[in-house]
Amino acid sequence: MPNSIPNSWMPNADMSRIHLHWTAGGHKANSTDIKSYHILVEADGKLVRGIHSIAANAPGASGPRASHTKNANTGAIGVSLCCMRQARERPFNPGPSPMTEPQWKQGLAVLAQLADRYDILVTPTTILSHAEVEPNLNIAQNNKWDIVRLAFDDRFQGPRGVGDQMRAQVATLTGGGAAPAGTGGDDEDFIPNDTKLPRFRVVDVSPSRLNFRRSPGGEKVGSLPERTVVERIGVFGEWWQVRTRLGFVGFVHSGFLRPV
């Protein structure tokens, strides 16, 4: 079972994003790592606290803070997996300290706990990897590719492919991360389909709306009107995990969706 973040590590602060990184180092946190990130996850899932408080990165805070993302540290919590020393993107080689599956799962649990603690919604602009900062936030980075590959799973690749999988799993773990749905829209209004995820349109709900839920069959957190287009992220029996054009992730009943 994943370890929980101690409450003392999560002070009151106005935080709006969480960035997931890897250290590009070994499987244990070193002195540079603890200066750069708020929370680190070692290869066996052990959590290590950075020397800078999460509150130090809040808007208006003064003094030293964790500088984990170029020009994007204010309001952002930095979480990093200790791994990928001497890794190479192309051709892919995870190096002598590859990311481990227990480490990845622990990292997702950390993201979910932080999302609940700081009331951060699960969207591509609020919970994202370092590799997604430039495309999702339009803040230039220096060729950061963490995280575009999982050393233990080749099914998900690229910033959006890994990022969507990350958010899909975080949304199932969080008690408050799935955001209320937006108004939807036709295909022309939808986000670019760069991940090739299957798209579906909401049908047969007029004049009512399709419930958008936090978990399969769980709490209602919003609704989707007729003709809303969504992307399917995962399948949990008759319940599908989907993403709206505004980036909100939640669950809907598959009986009201038809392929676009």
N, C-alpha and C positions, 0 to 999 in steps of 0.2 A: 504494500500500500504506500502511495506517495507520502512524503513527509509534509507536514503543515508548516507554514511560515509562522514563527512566533509573533504574537501580537505586538511585542515591543519593537519589532522591525518595521512596523507599519503605522507610523505616527499620523496624526491628523494633518492633512495637506490637500490642497486643491490640485489634483493630478488628472490629466485628461487623456494620456496615451501610455501605452506600454510597448517598448521596443525589445524584441528578442534577438540576441546575438549569439555568436560563438566567439571564444577568446582567441582562436588561432594559436593556442598553446597546448600544454599537456592536459592530462586528466585531473589535475589538482589545481586549485586556485593559487596563484602566486601574488607577490606584493604589488605588481602592476595591475593585475586583475581586480583586486579589492579596492584600488583607487578609482577604477574606471566604471564599475557597475554597482548597482544597489544590492542585487542578489545574484549569486553564482550557484550553478548546479554542477557538481563533480560527476565523474563517470558512473559512480555507484549510486547516484541520486542524493548524496549528501548536500545539504544547503550550507552556503557560506555567506555571511553578511559582509557587504562592502563597508568601507570606513566612512563613507558619506551617507547621511540620512536621506531617505526619500524626500523628506520635507525640504532639504536643501535645494532641490530642483523645482520647487513650487514657484509659480509666478510671484515676483517681488521679493523672493528670498535673497539674502546676501551671504557672502562668504563662499568658501570652497564647495564645490558640488561634483557629482559624477558626470564627467564629460564623455558620454558613451556614444553620442551621435553628432556628427558635425552640423552645427547651426540648428540643432533640433533637440536641445536638452531641456528647455524650459517646459515644465508640465509633464515631462516624460520620465517614466520609470525604466531603468535599464536592467534587464535580466540577461544573463549570459550563461551558455553551456561551456564548460571547460573541455575543449576538444579541438581537433582539426589542425594540430601542429604540422607544418610543412605540407598542408593539403594543396591540391591543384584542381582548378575548375575544369580545364579542358586539356587533354582528356582527363576525365574525373579520376582523382586519386585522393582518398581521405587521409593519407599519411599514416604515421605510426600511432597517432592518438585519435582514432575515429570517434565520431559521435556514437553513443550506445543507445539502444532502445530504451532501457530503464531511465537513462538520462533525459531523453526526449519526453517520455511520459511524465517524469517529474517536472520538467520545464512547463509542460502544458498545465499541470496541476497548479504550479506557481502562478501562471498567467490567470487562471480562473480565480484563484483566491484573491489576487490583487484586483482583478476586475470587480469582484464582489465588494471588496473593502473600499475601493475608491469610486464605485458606481460608474465604471467605464463600460460602455456598450461594446459589443463584439462586432466591429465593422473594419473594413480594410484601411481606414484612416485613423483608427484608435488603438487597435491591437495588430501589430505588424512586425515583420522581420526587418532587420537593417537593410536587406536587399530591396525591400519594398518602399523605403523612405523616399527615394528619388522619384519613382514612378507614381506613388500614391499621394505623396505630400508635395511634390514638385520642389524638393530641397536637394540640391546637388550633393552627391557623395563621391568618394574616391574609389570607384570600382569595387564597392563592397558586394560580396556574393554570399554573405551569411543572412538567410539560409536558403540556398537554391537546390540543395541535394541532401538527402538523408542517406547516410552511409549504410544503413541496414534495410533500406526499402527504395527500390528504383522506380516505383509506380508514380511518384510525385516529383516533378522537376520544374525548375524555374521559380522566380519570385512569387508569381501568382499561384502556380500549382501547389507549391509547398505552403504558401500563406493561407490559401483557402482551406487546405487540409488542417492546418494548425487551428484556424478559427472555427472550423466545423467541430473539431474535438473539444476545443475550449468551451464552445457554446453548450455542449452536452454536460460539461462539468460545473459550469457556473450556475448559481442560483438566481442571478439577475443580469446576466450578460446579453441575452437575446433582446434586441431592441424592438419597440413597437414598429410595425410595418409602415412603410410610406404609402403613397397613393398609387404606386405602380406606374404603368404606362405601356404604350405600344412598343413594338420592336425598335422604332427609330429613336426612342428616348432611352433605350436600355444601355447599360455599360457595354463596352466592346467585348466581344466574345473571344478573348485571347486565350482562354483556358480550354475551349471546346467542350465546356460542360453542357449537358443537354438542357434545353429550354422548354418551358411549359407555360401555358396560359390558363388562368383561372376561368372556369366555365360553370354554368348551371347553378350559380349562387344568387343571381338577380331575383328579387330586389334586395336580398340581404347580402352579407359579405362573408368571406371565408375566414375562419378563425386562424390567427397566427399565434403559435404557442411556444412556450419556453422549452418544452421537452415533448417527446411523443405522448400525445393525449394529456399533456400537463396544463399548467396555468396559461390562460389566454393573456397575451401581451399586446395584441393589436388585431387588425383585420385587413384583408386584401379584397378590393372591389373586383367585380367582373372585368375580365380581359387583362388583368395584371399579368405581366410576364415575369417569370422567376427562373433562376438557374438551380438545378438539382445538384446538391452536394453529396448527400448520402441517403441510403434507404434503410429504414428500420421497420420492416414489415409494411403495413398499410400507411405508415407515417413516413413522410419524406422530409429531409432537412433541405431547406432552400435558402437562396439569397435573393433579396429584392434588388432592384436597380439602384437603390440608395445604399446598398451594402449591408442591410440588416439581415441577420441570420436567425432563422427560427424553423418551426416544424408545422406542416400542414397535412391534411388528409389527402392522400393521392387520388381519391375518387373524384376530386373536383379539378384535376389538372389534365390538360390535353397537350400533346406535343405541338410545338410551334413549327 
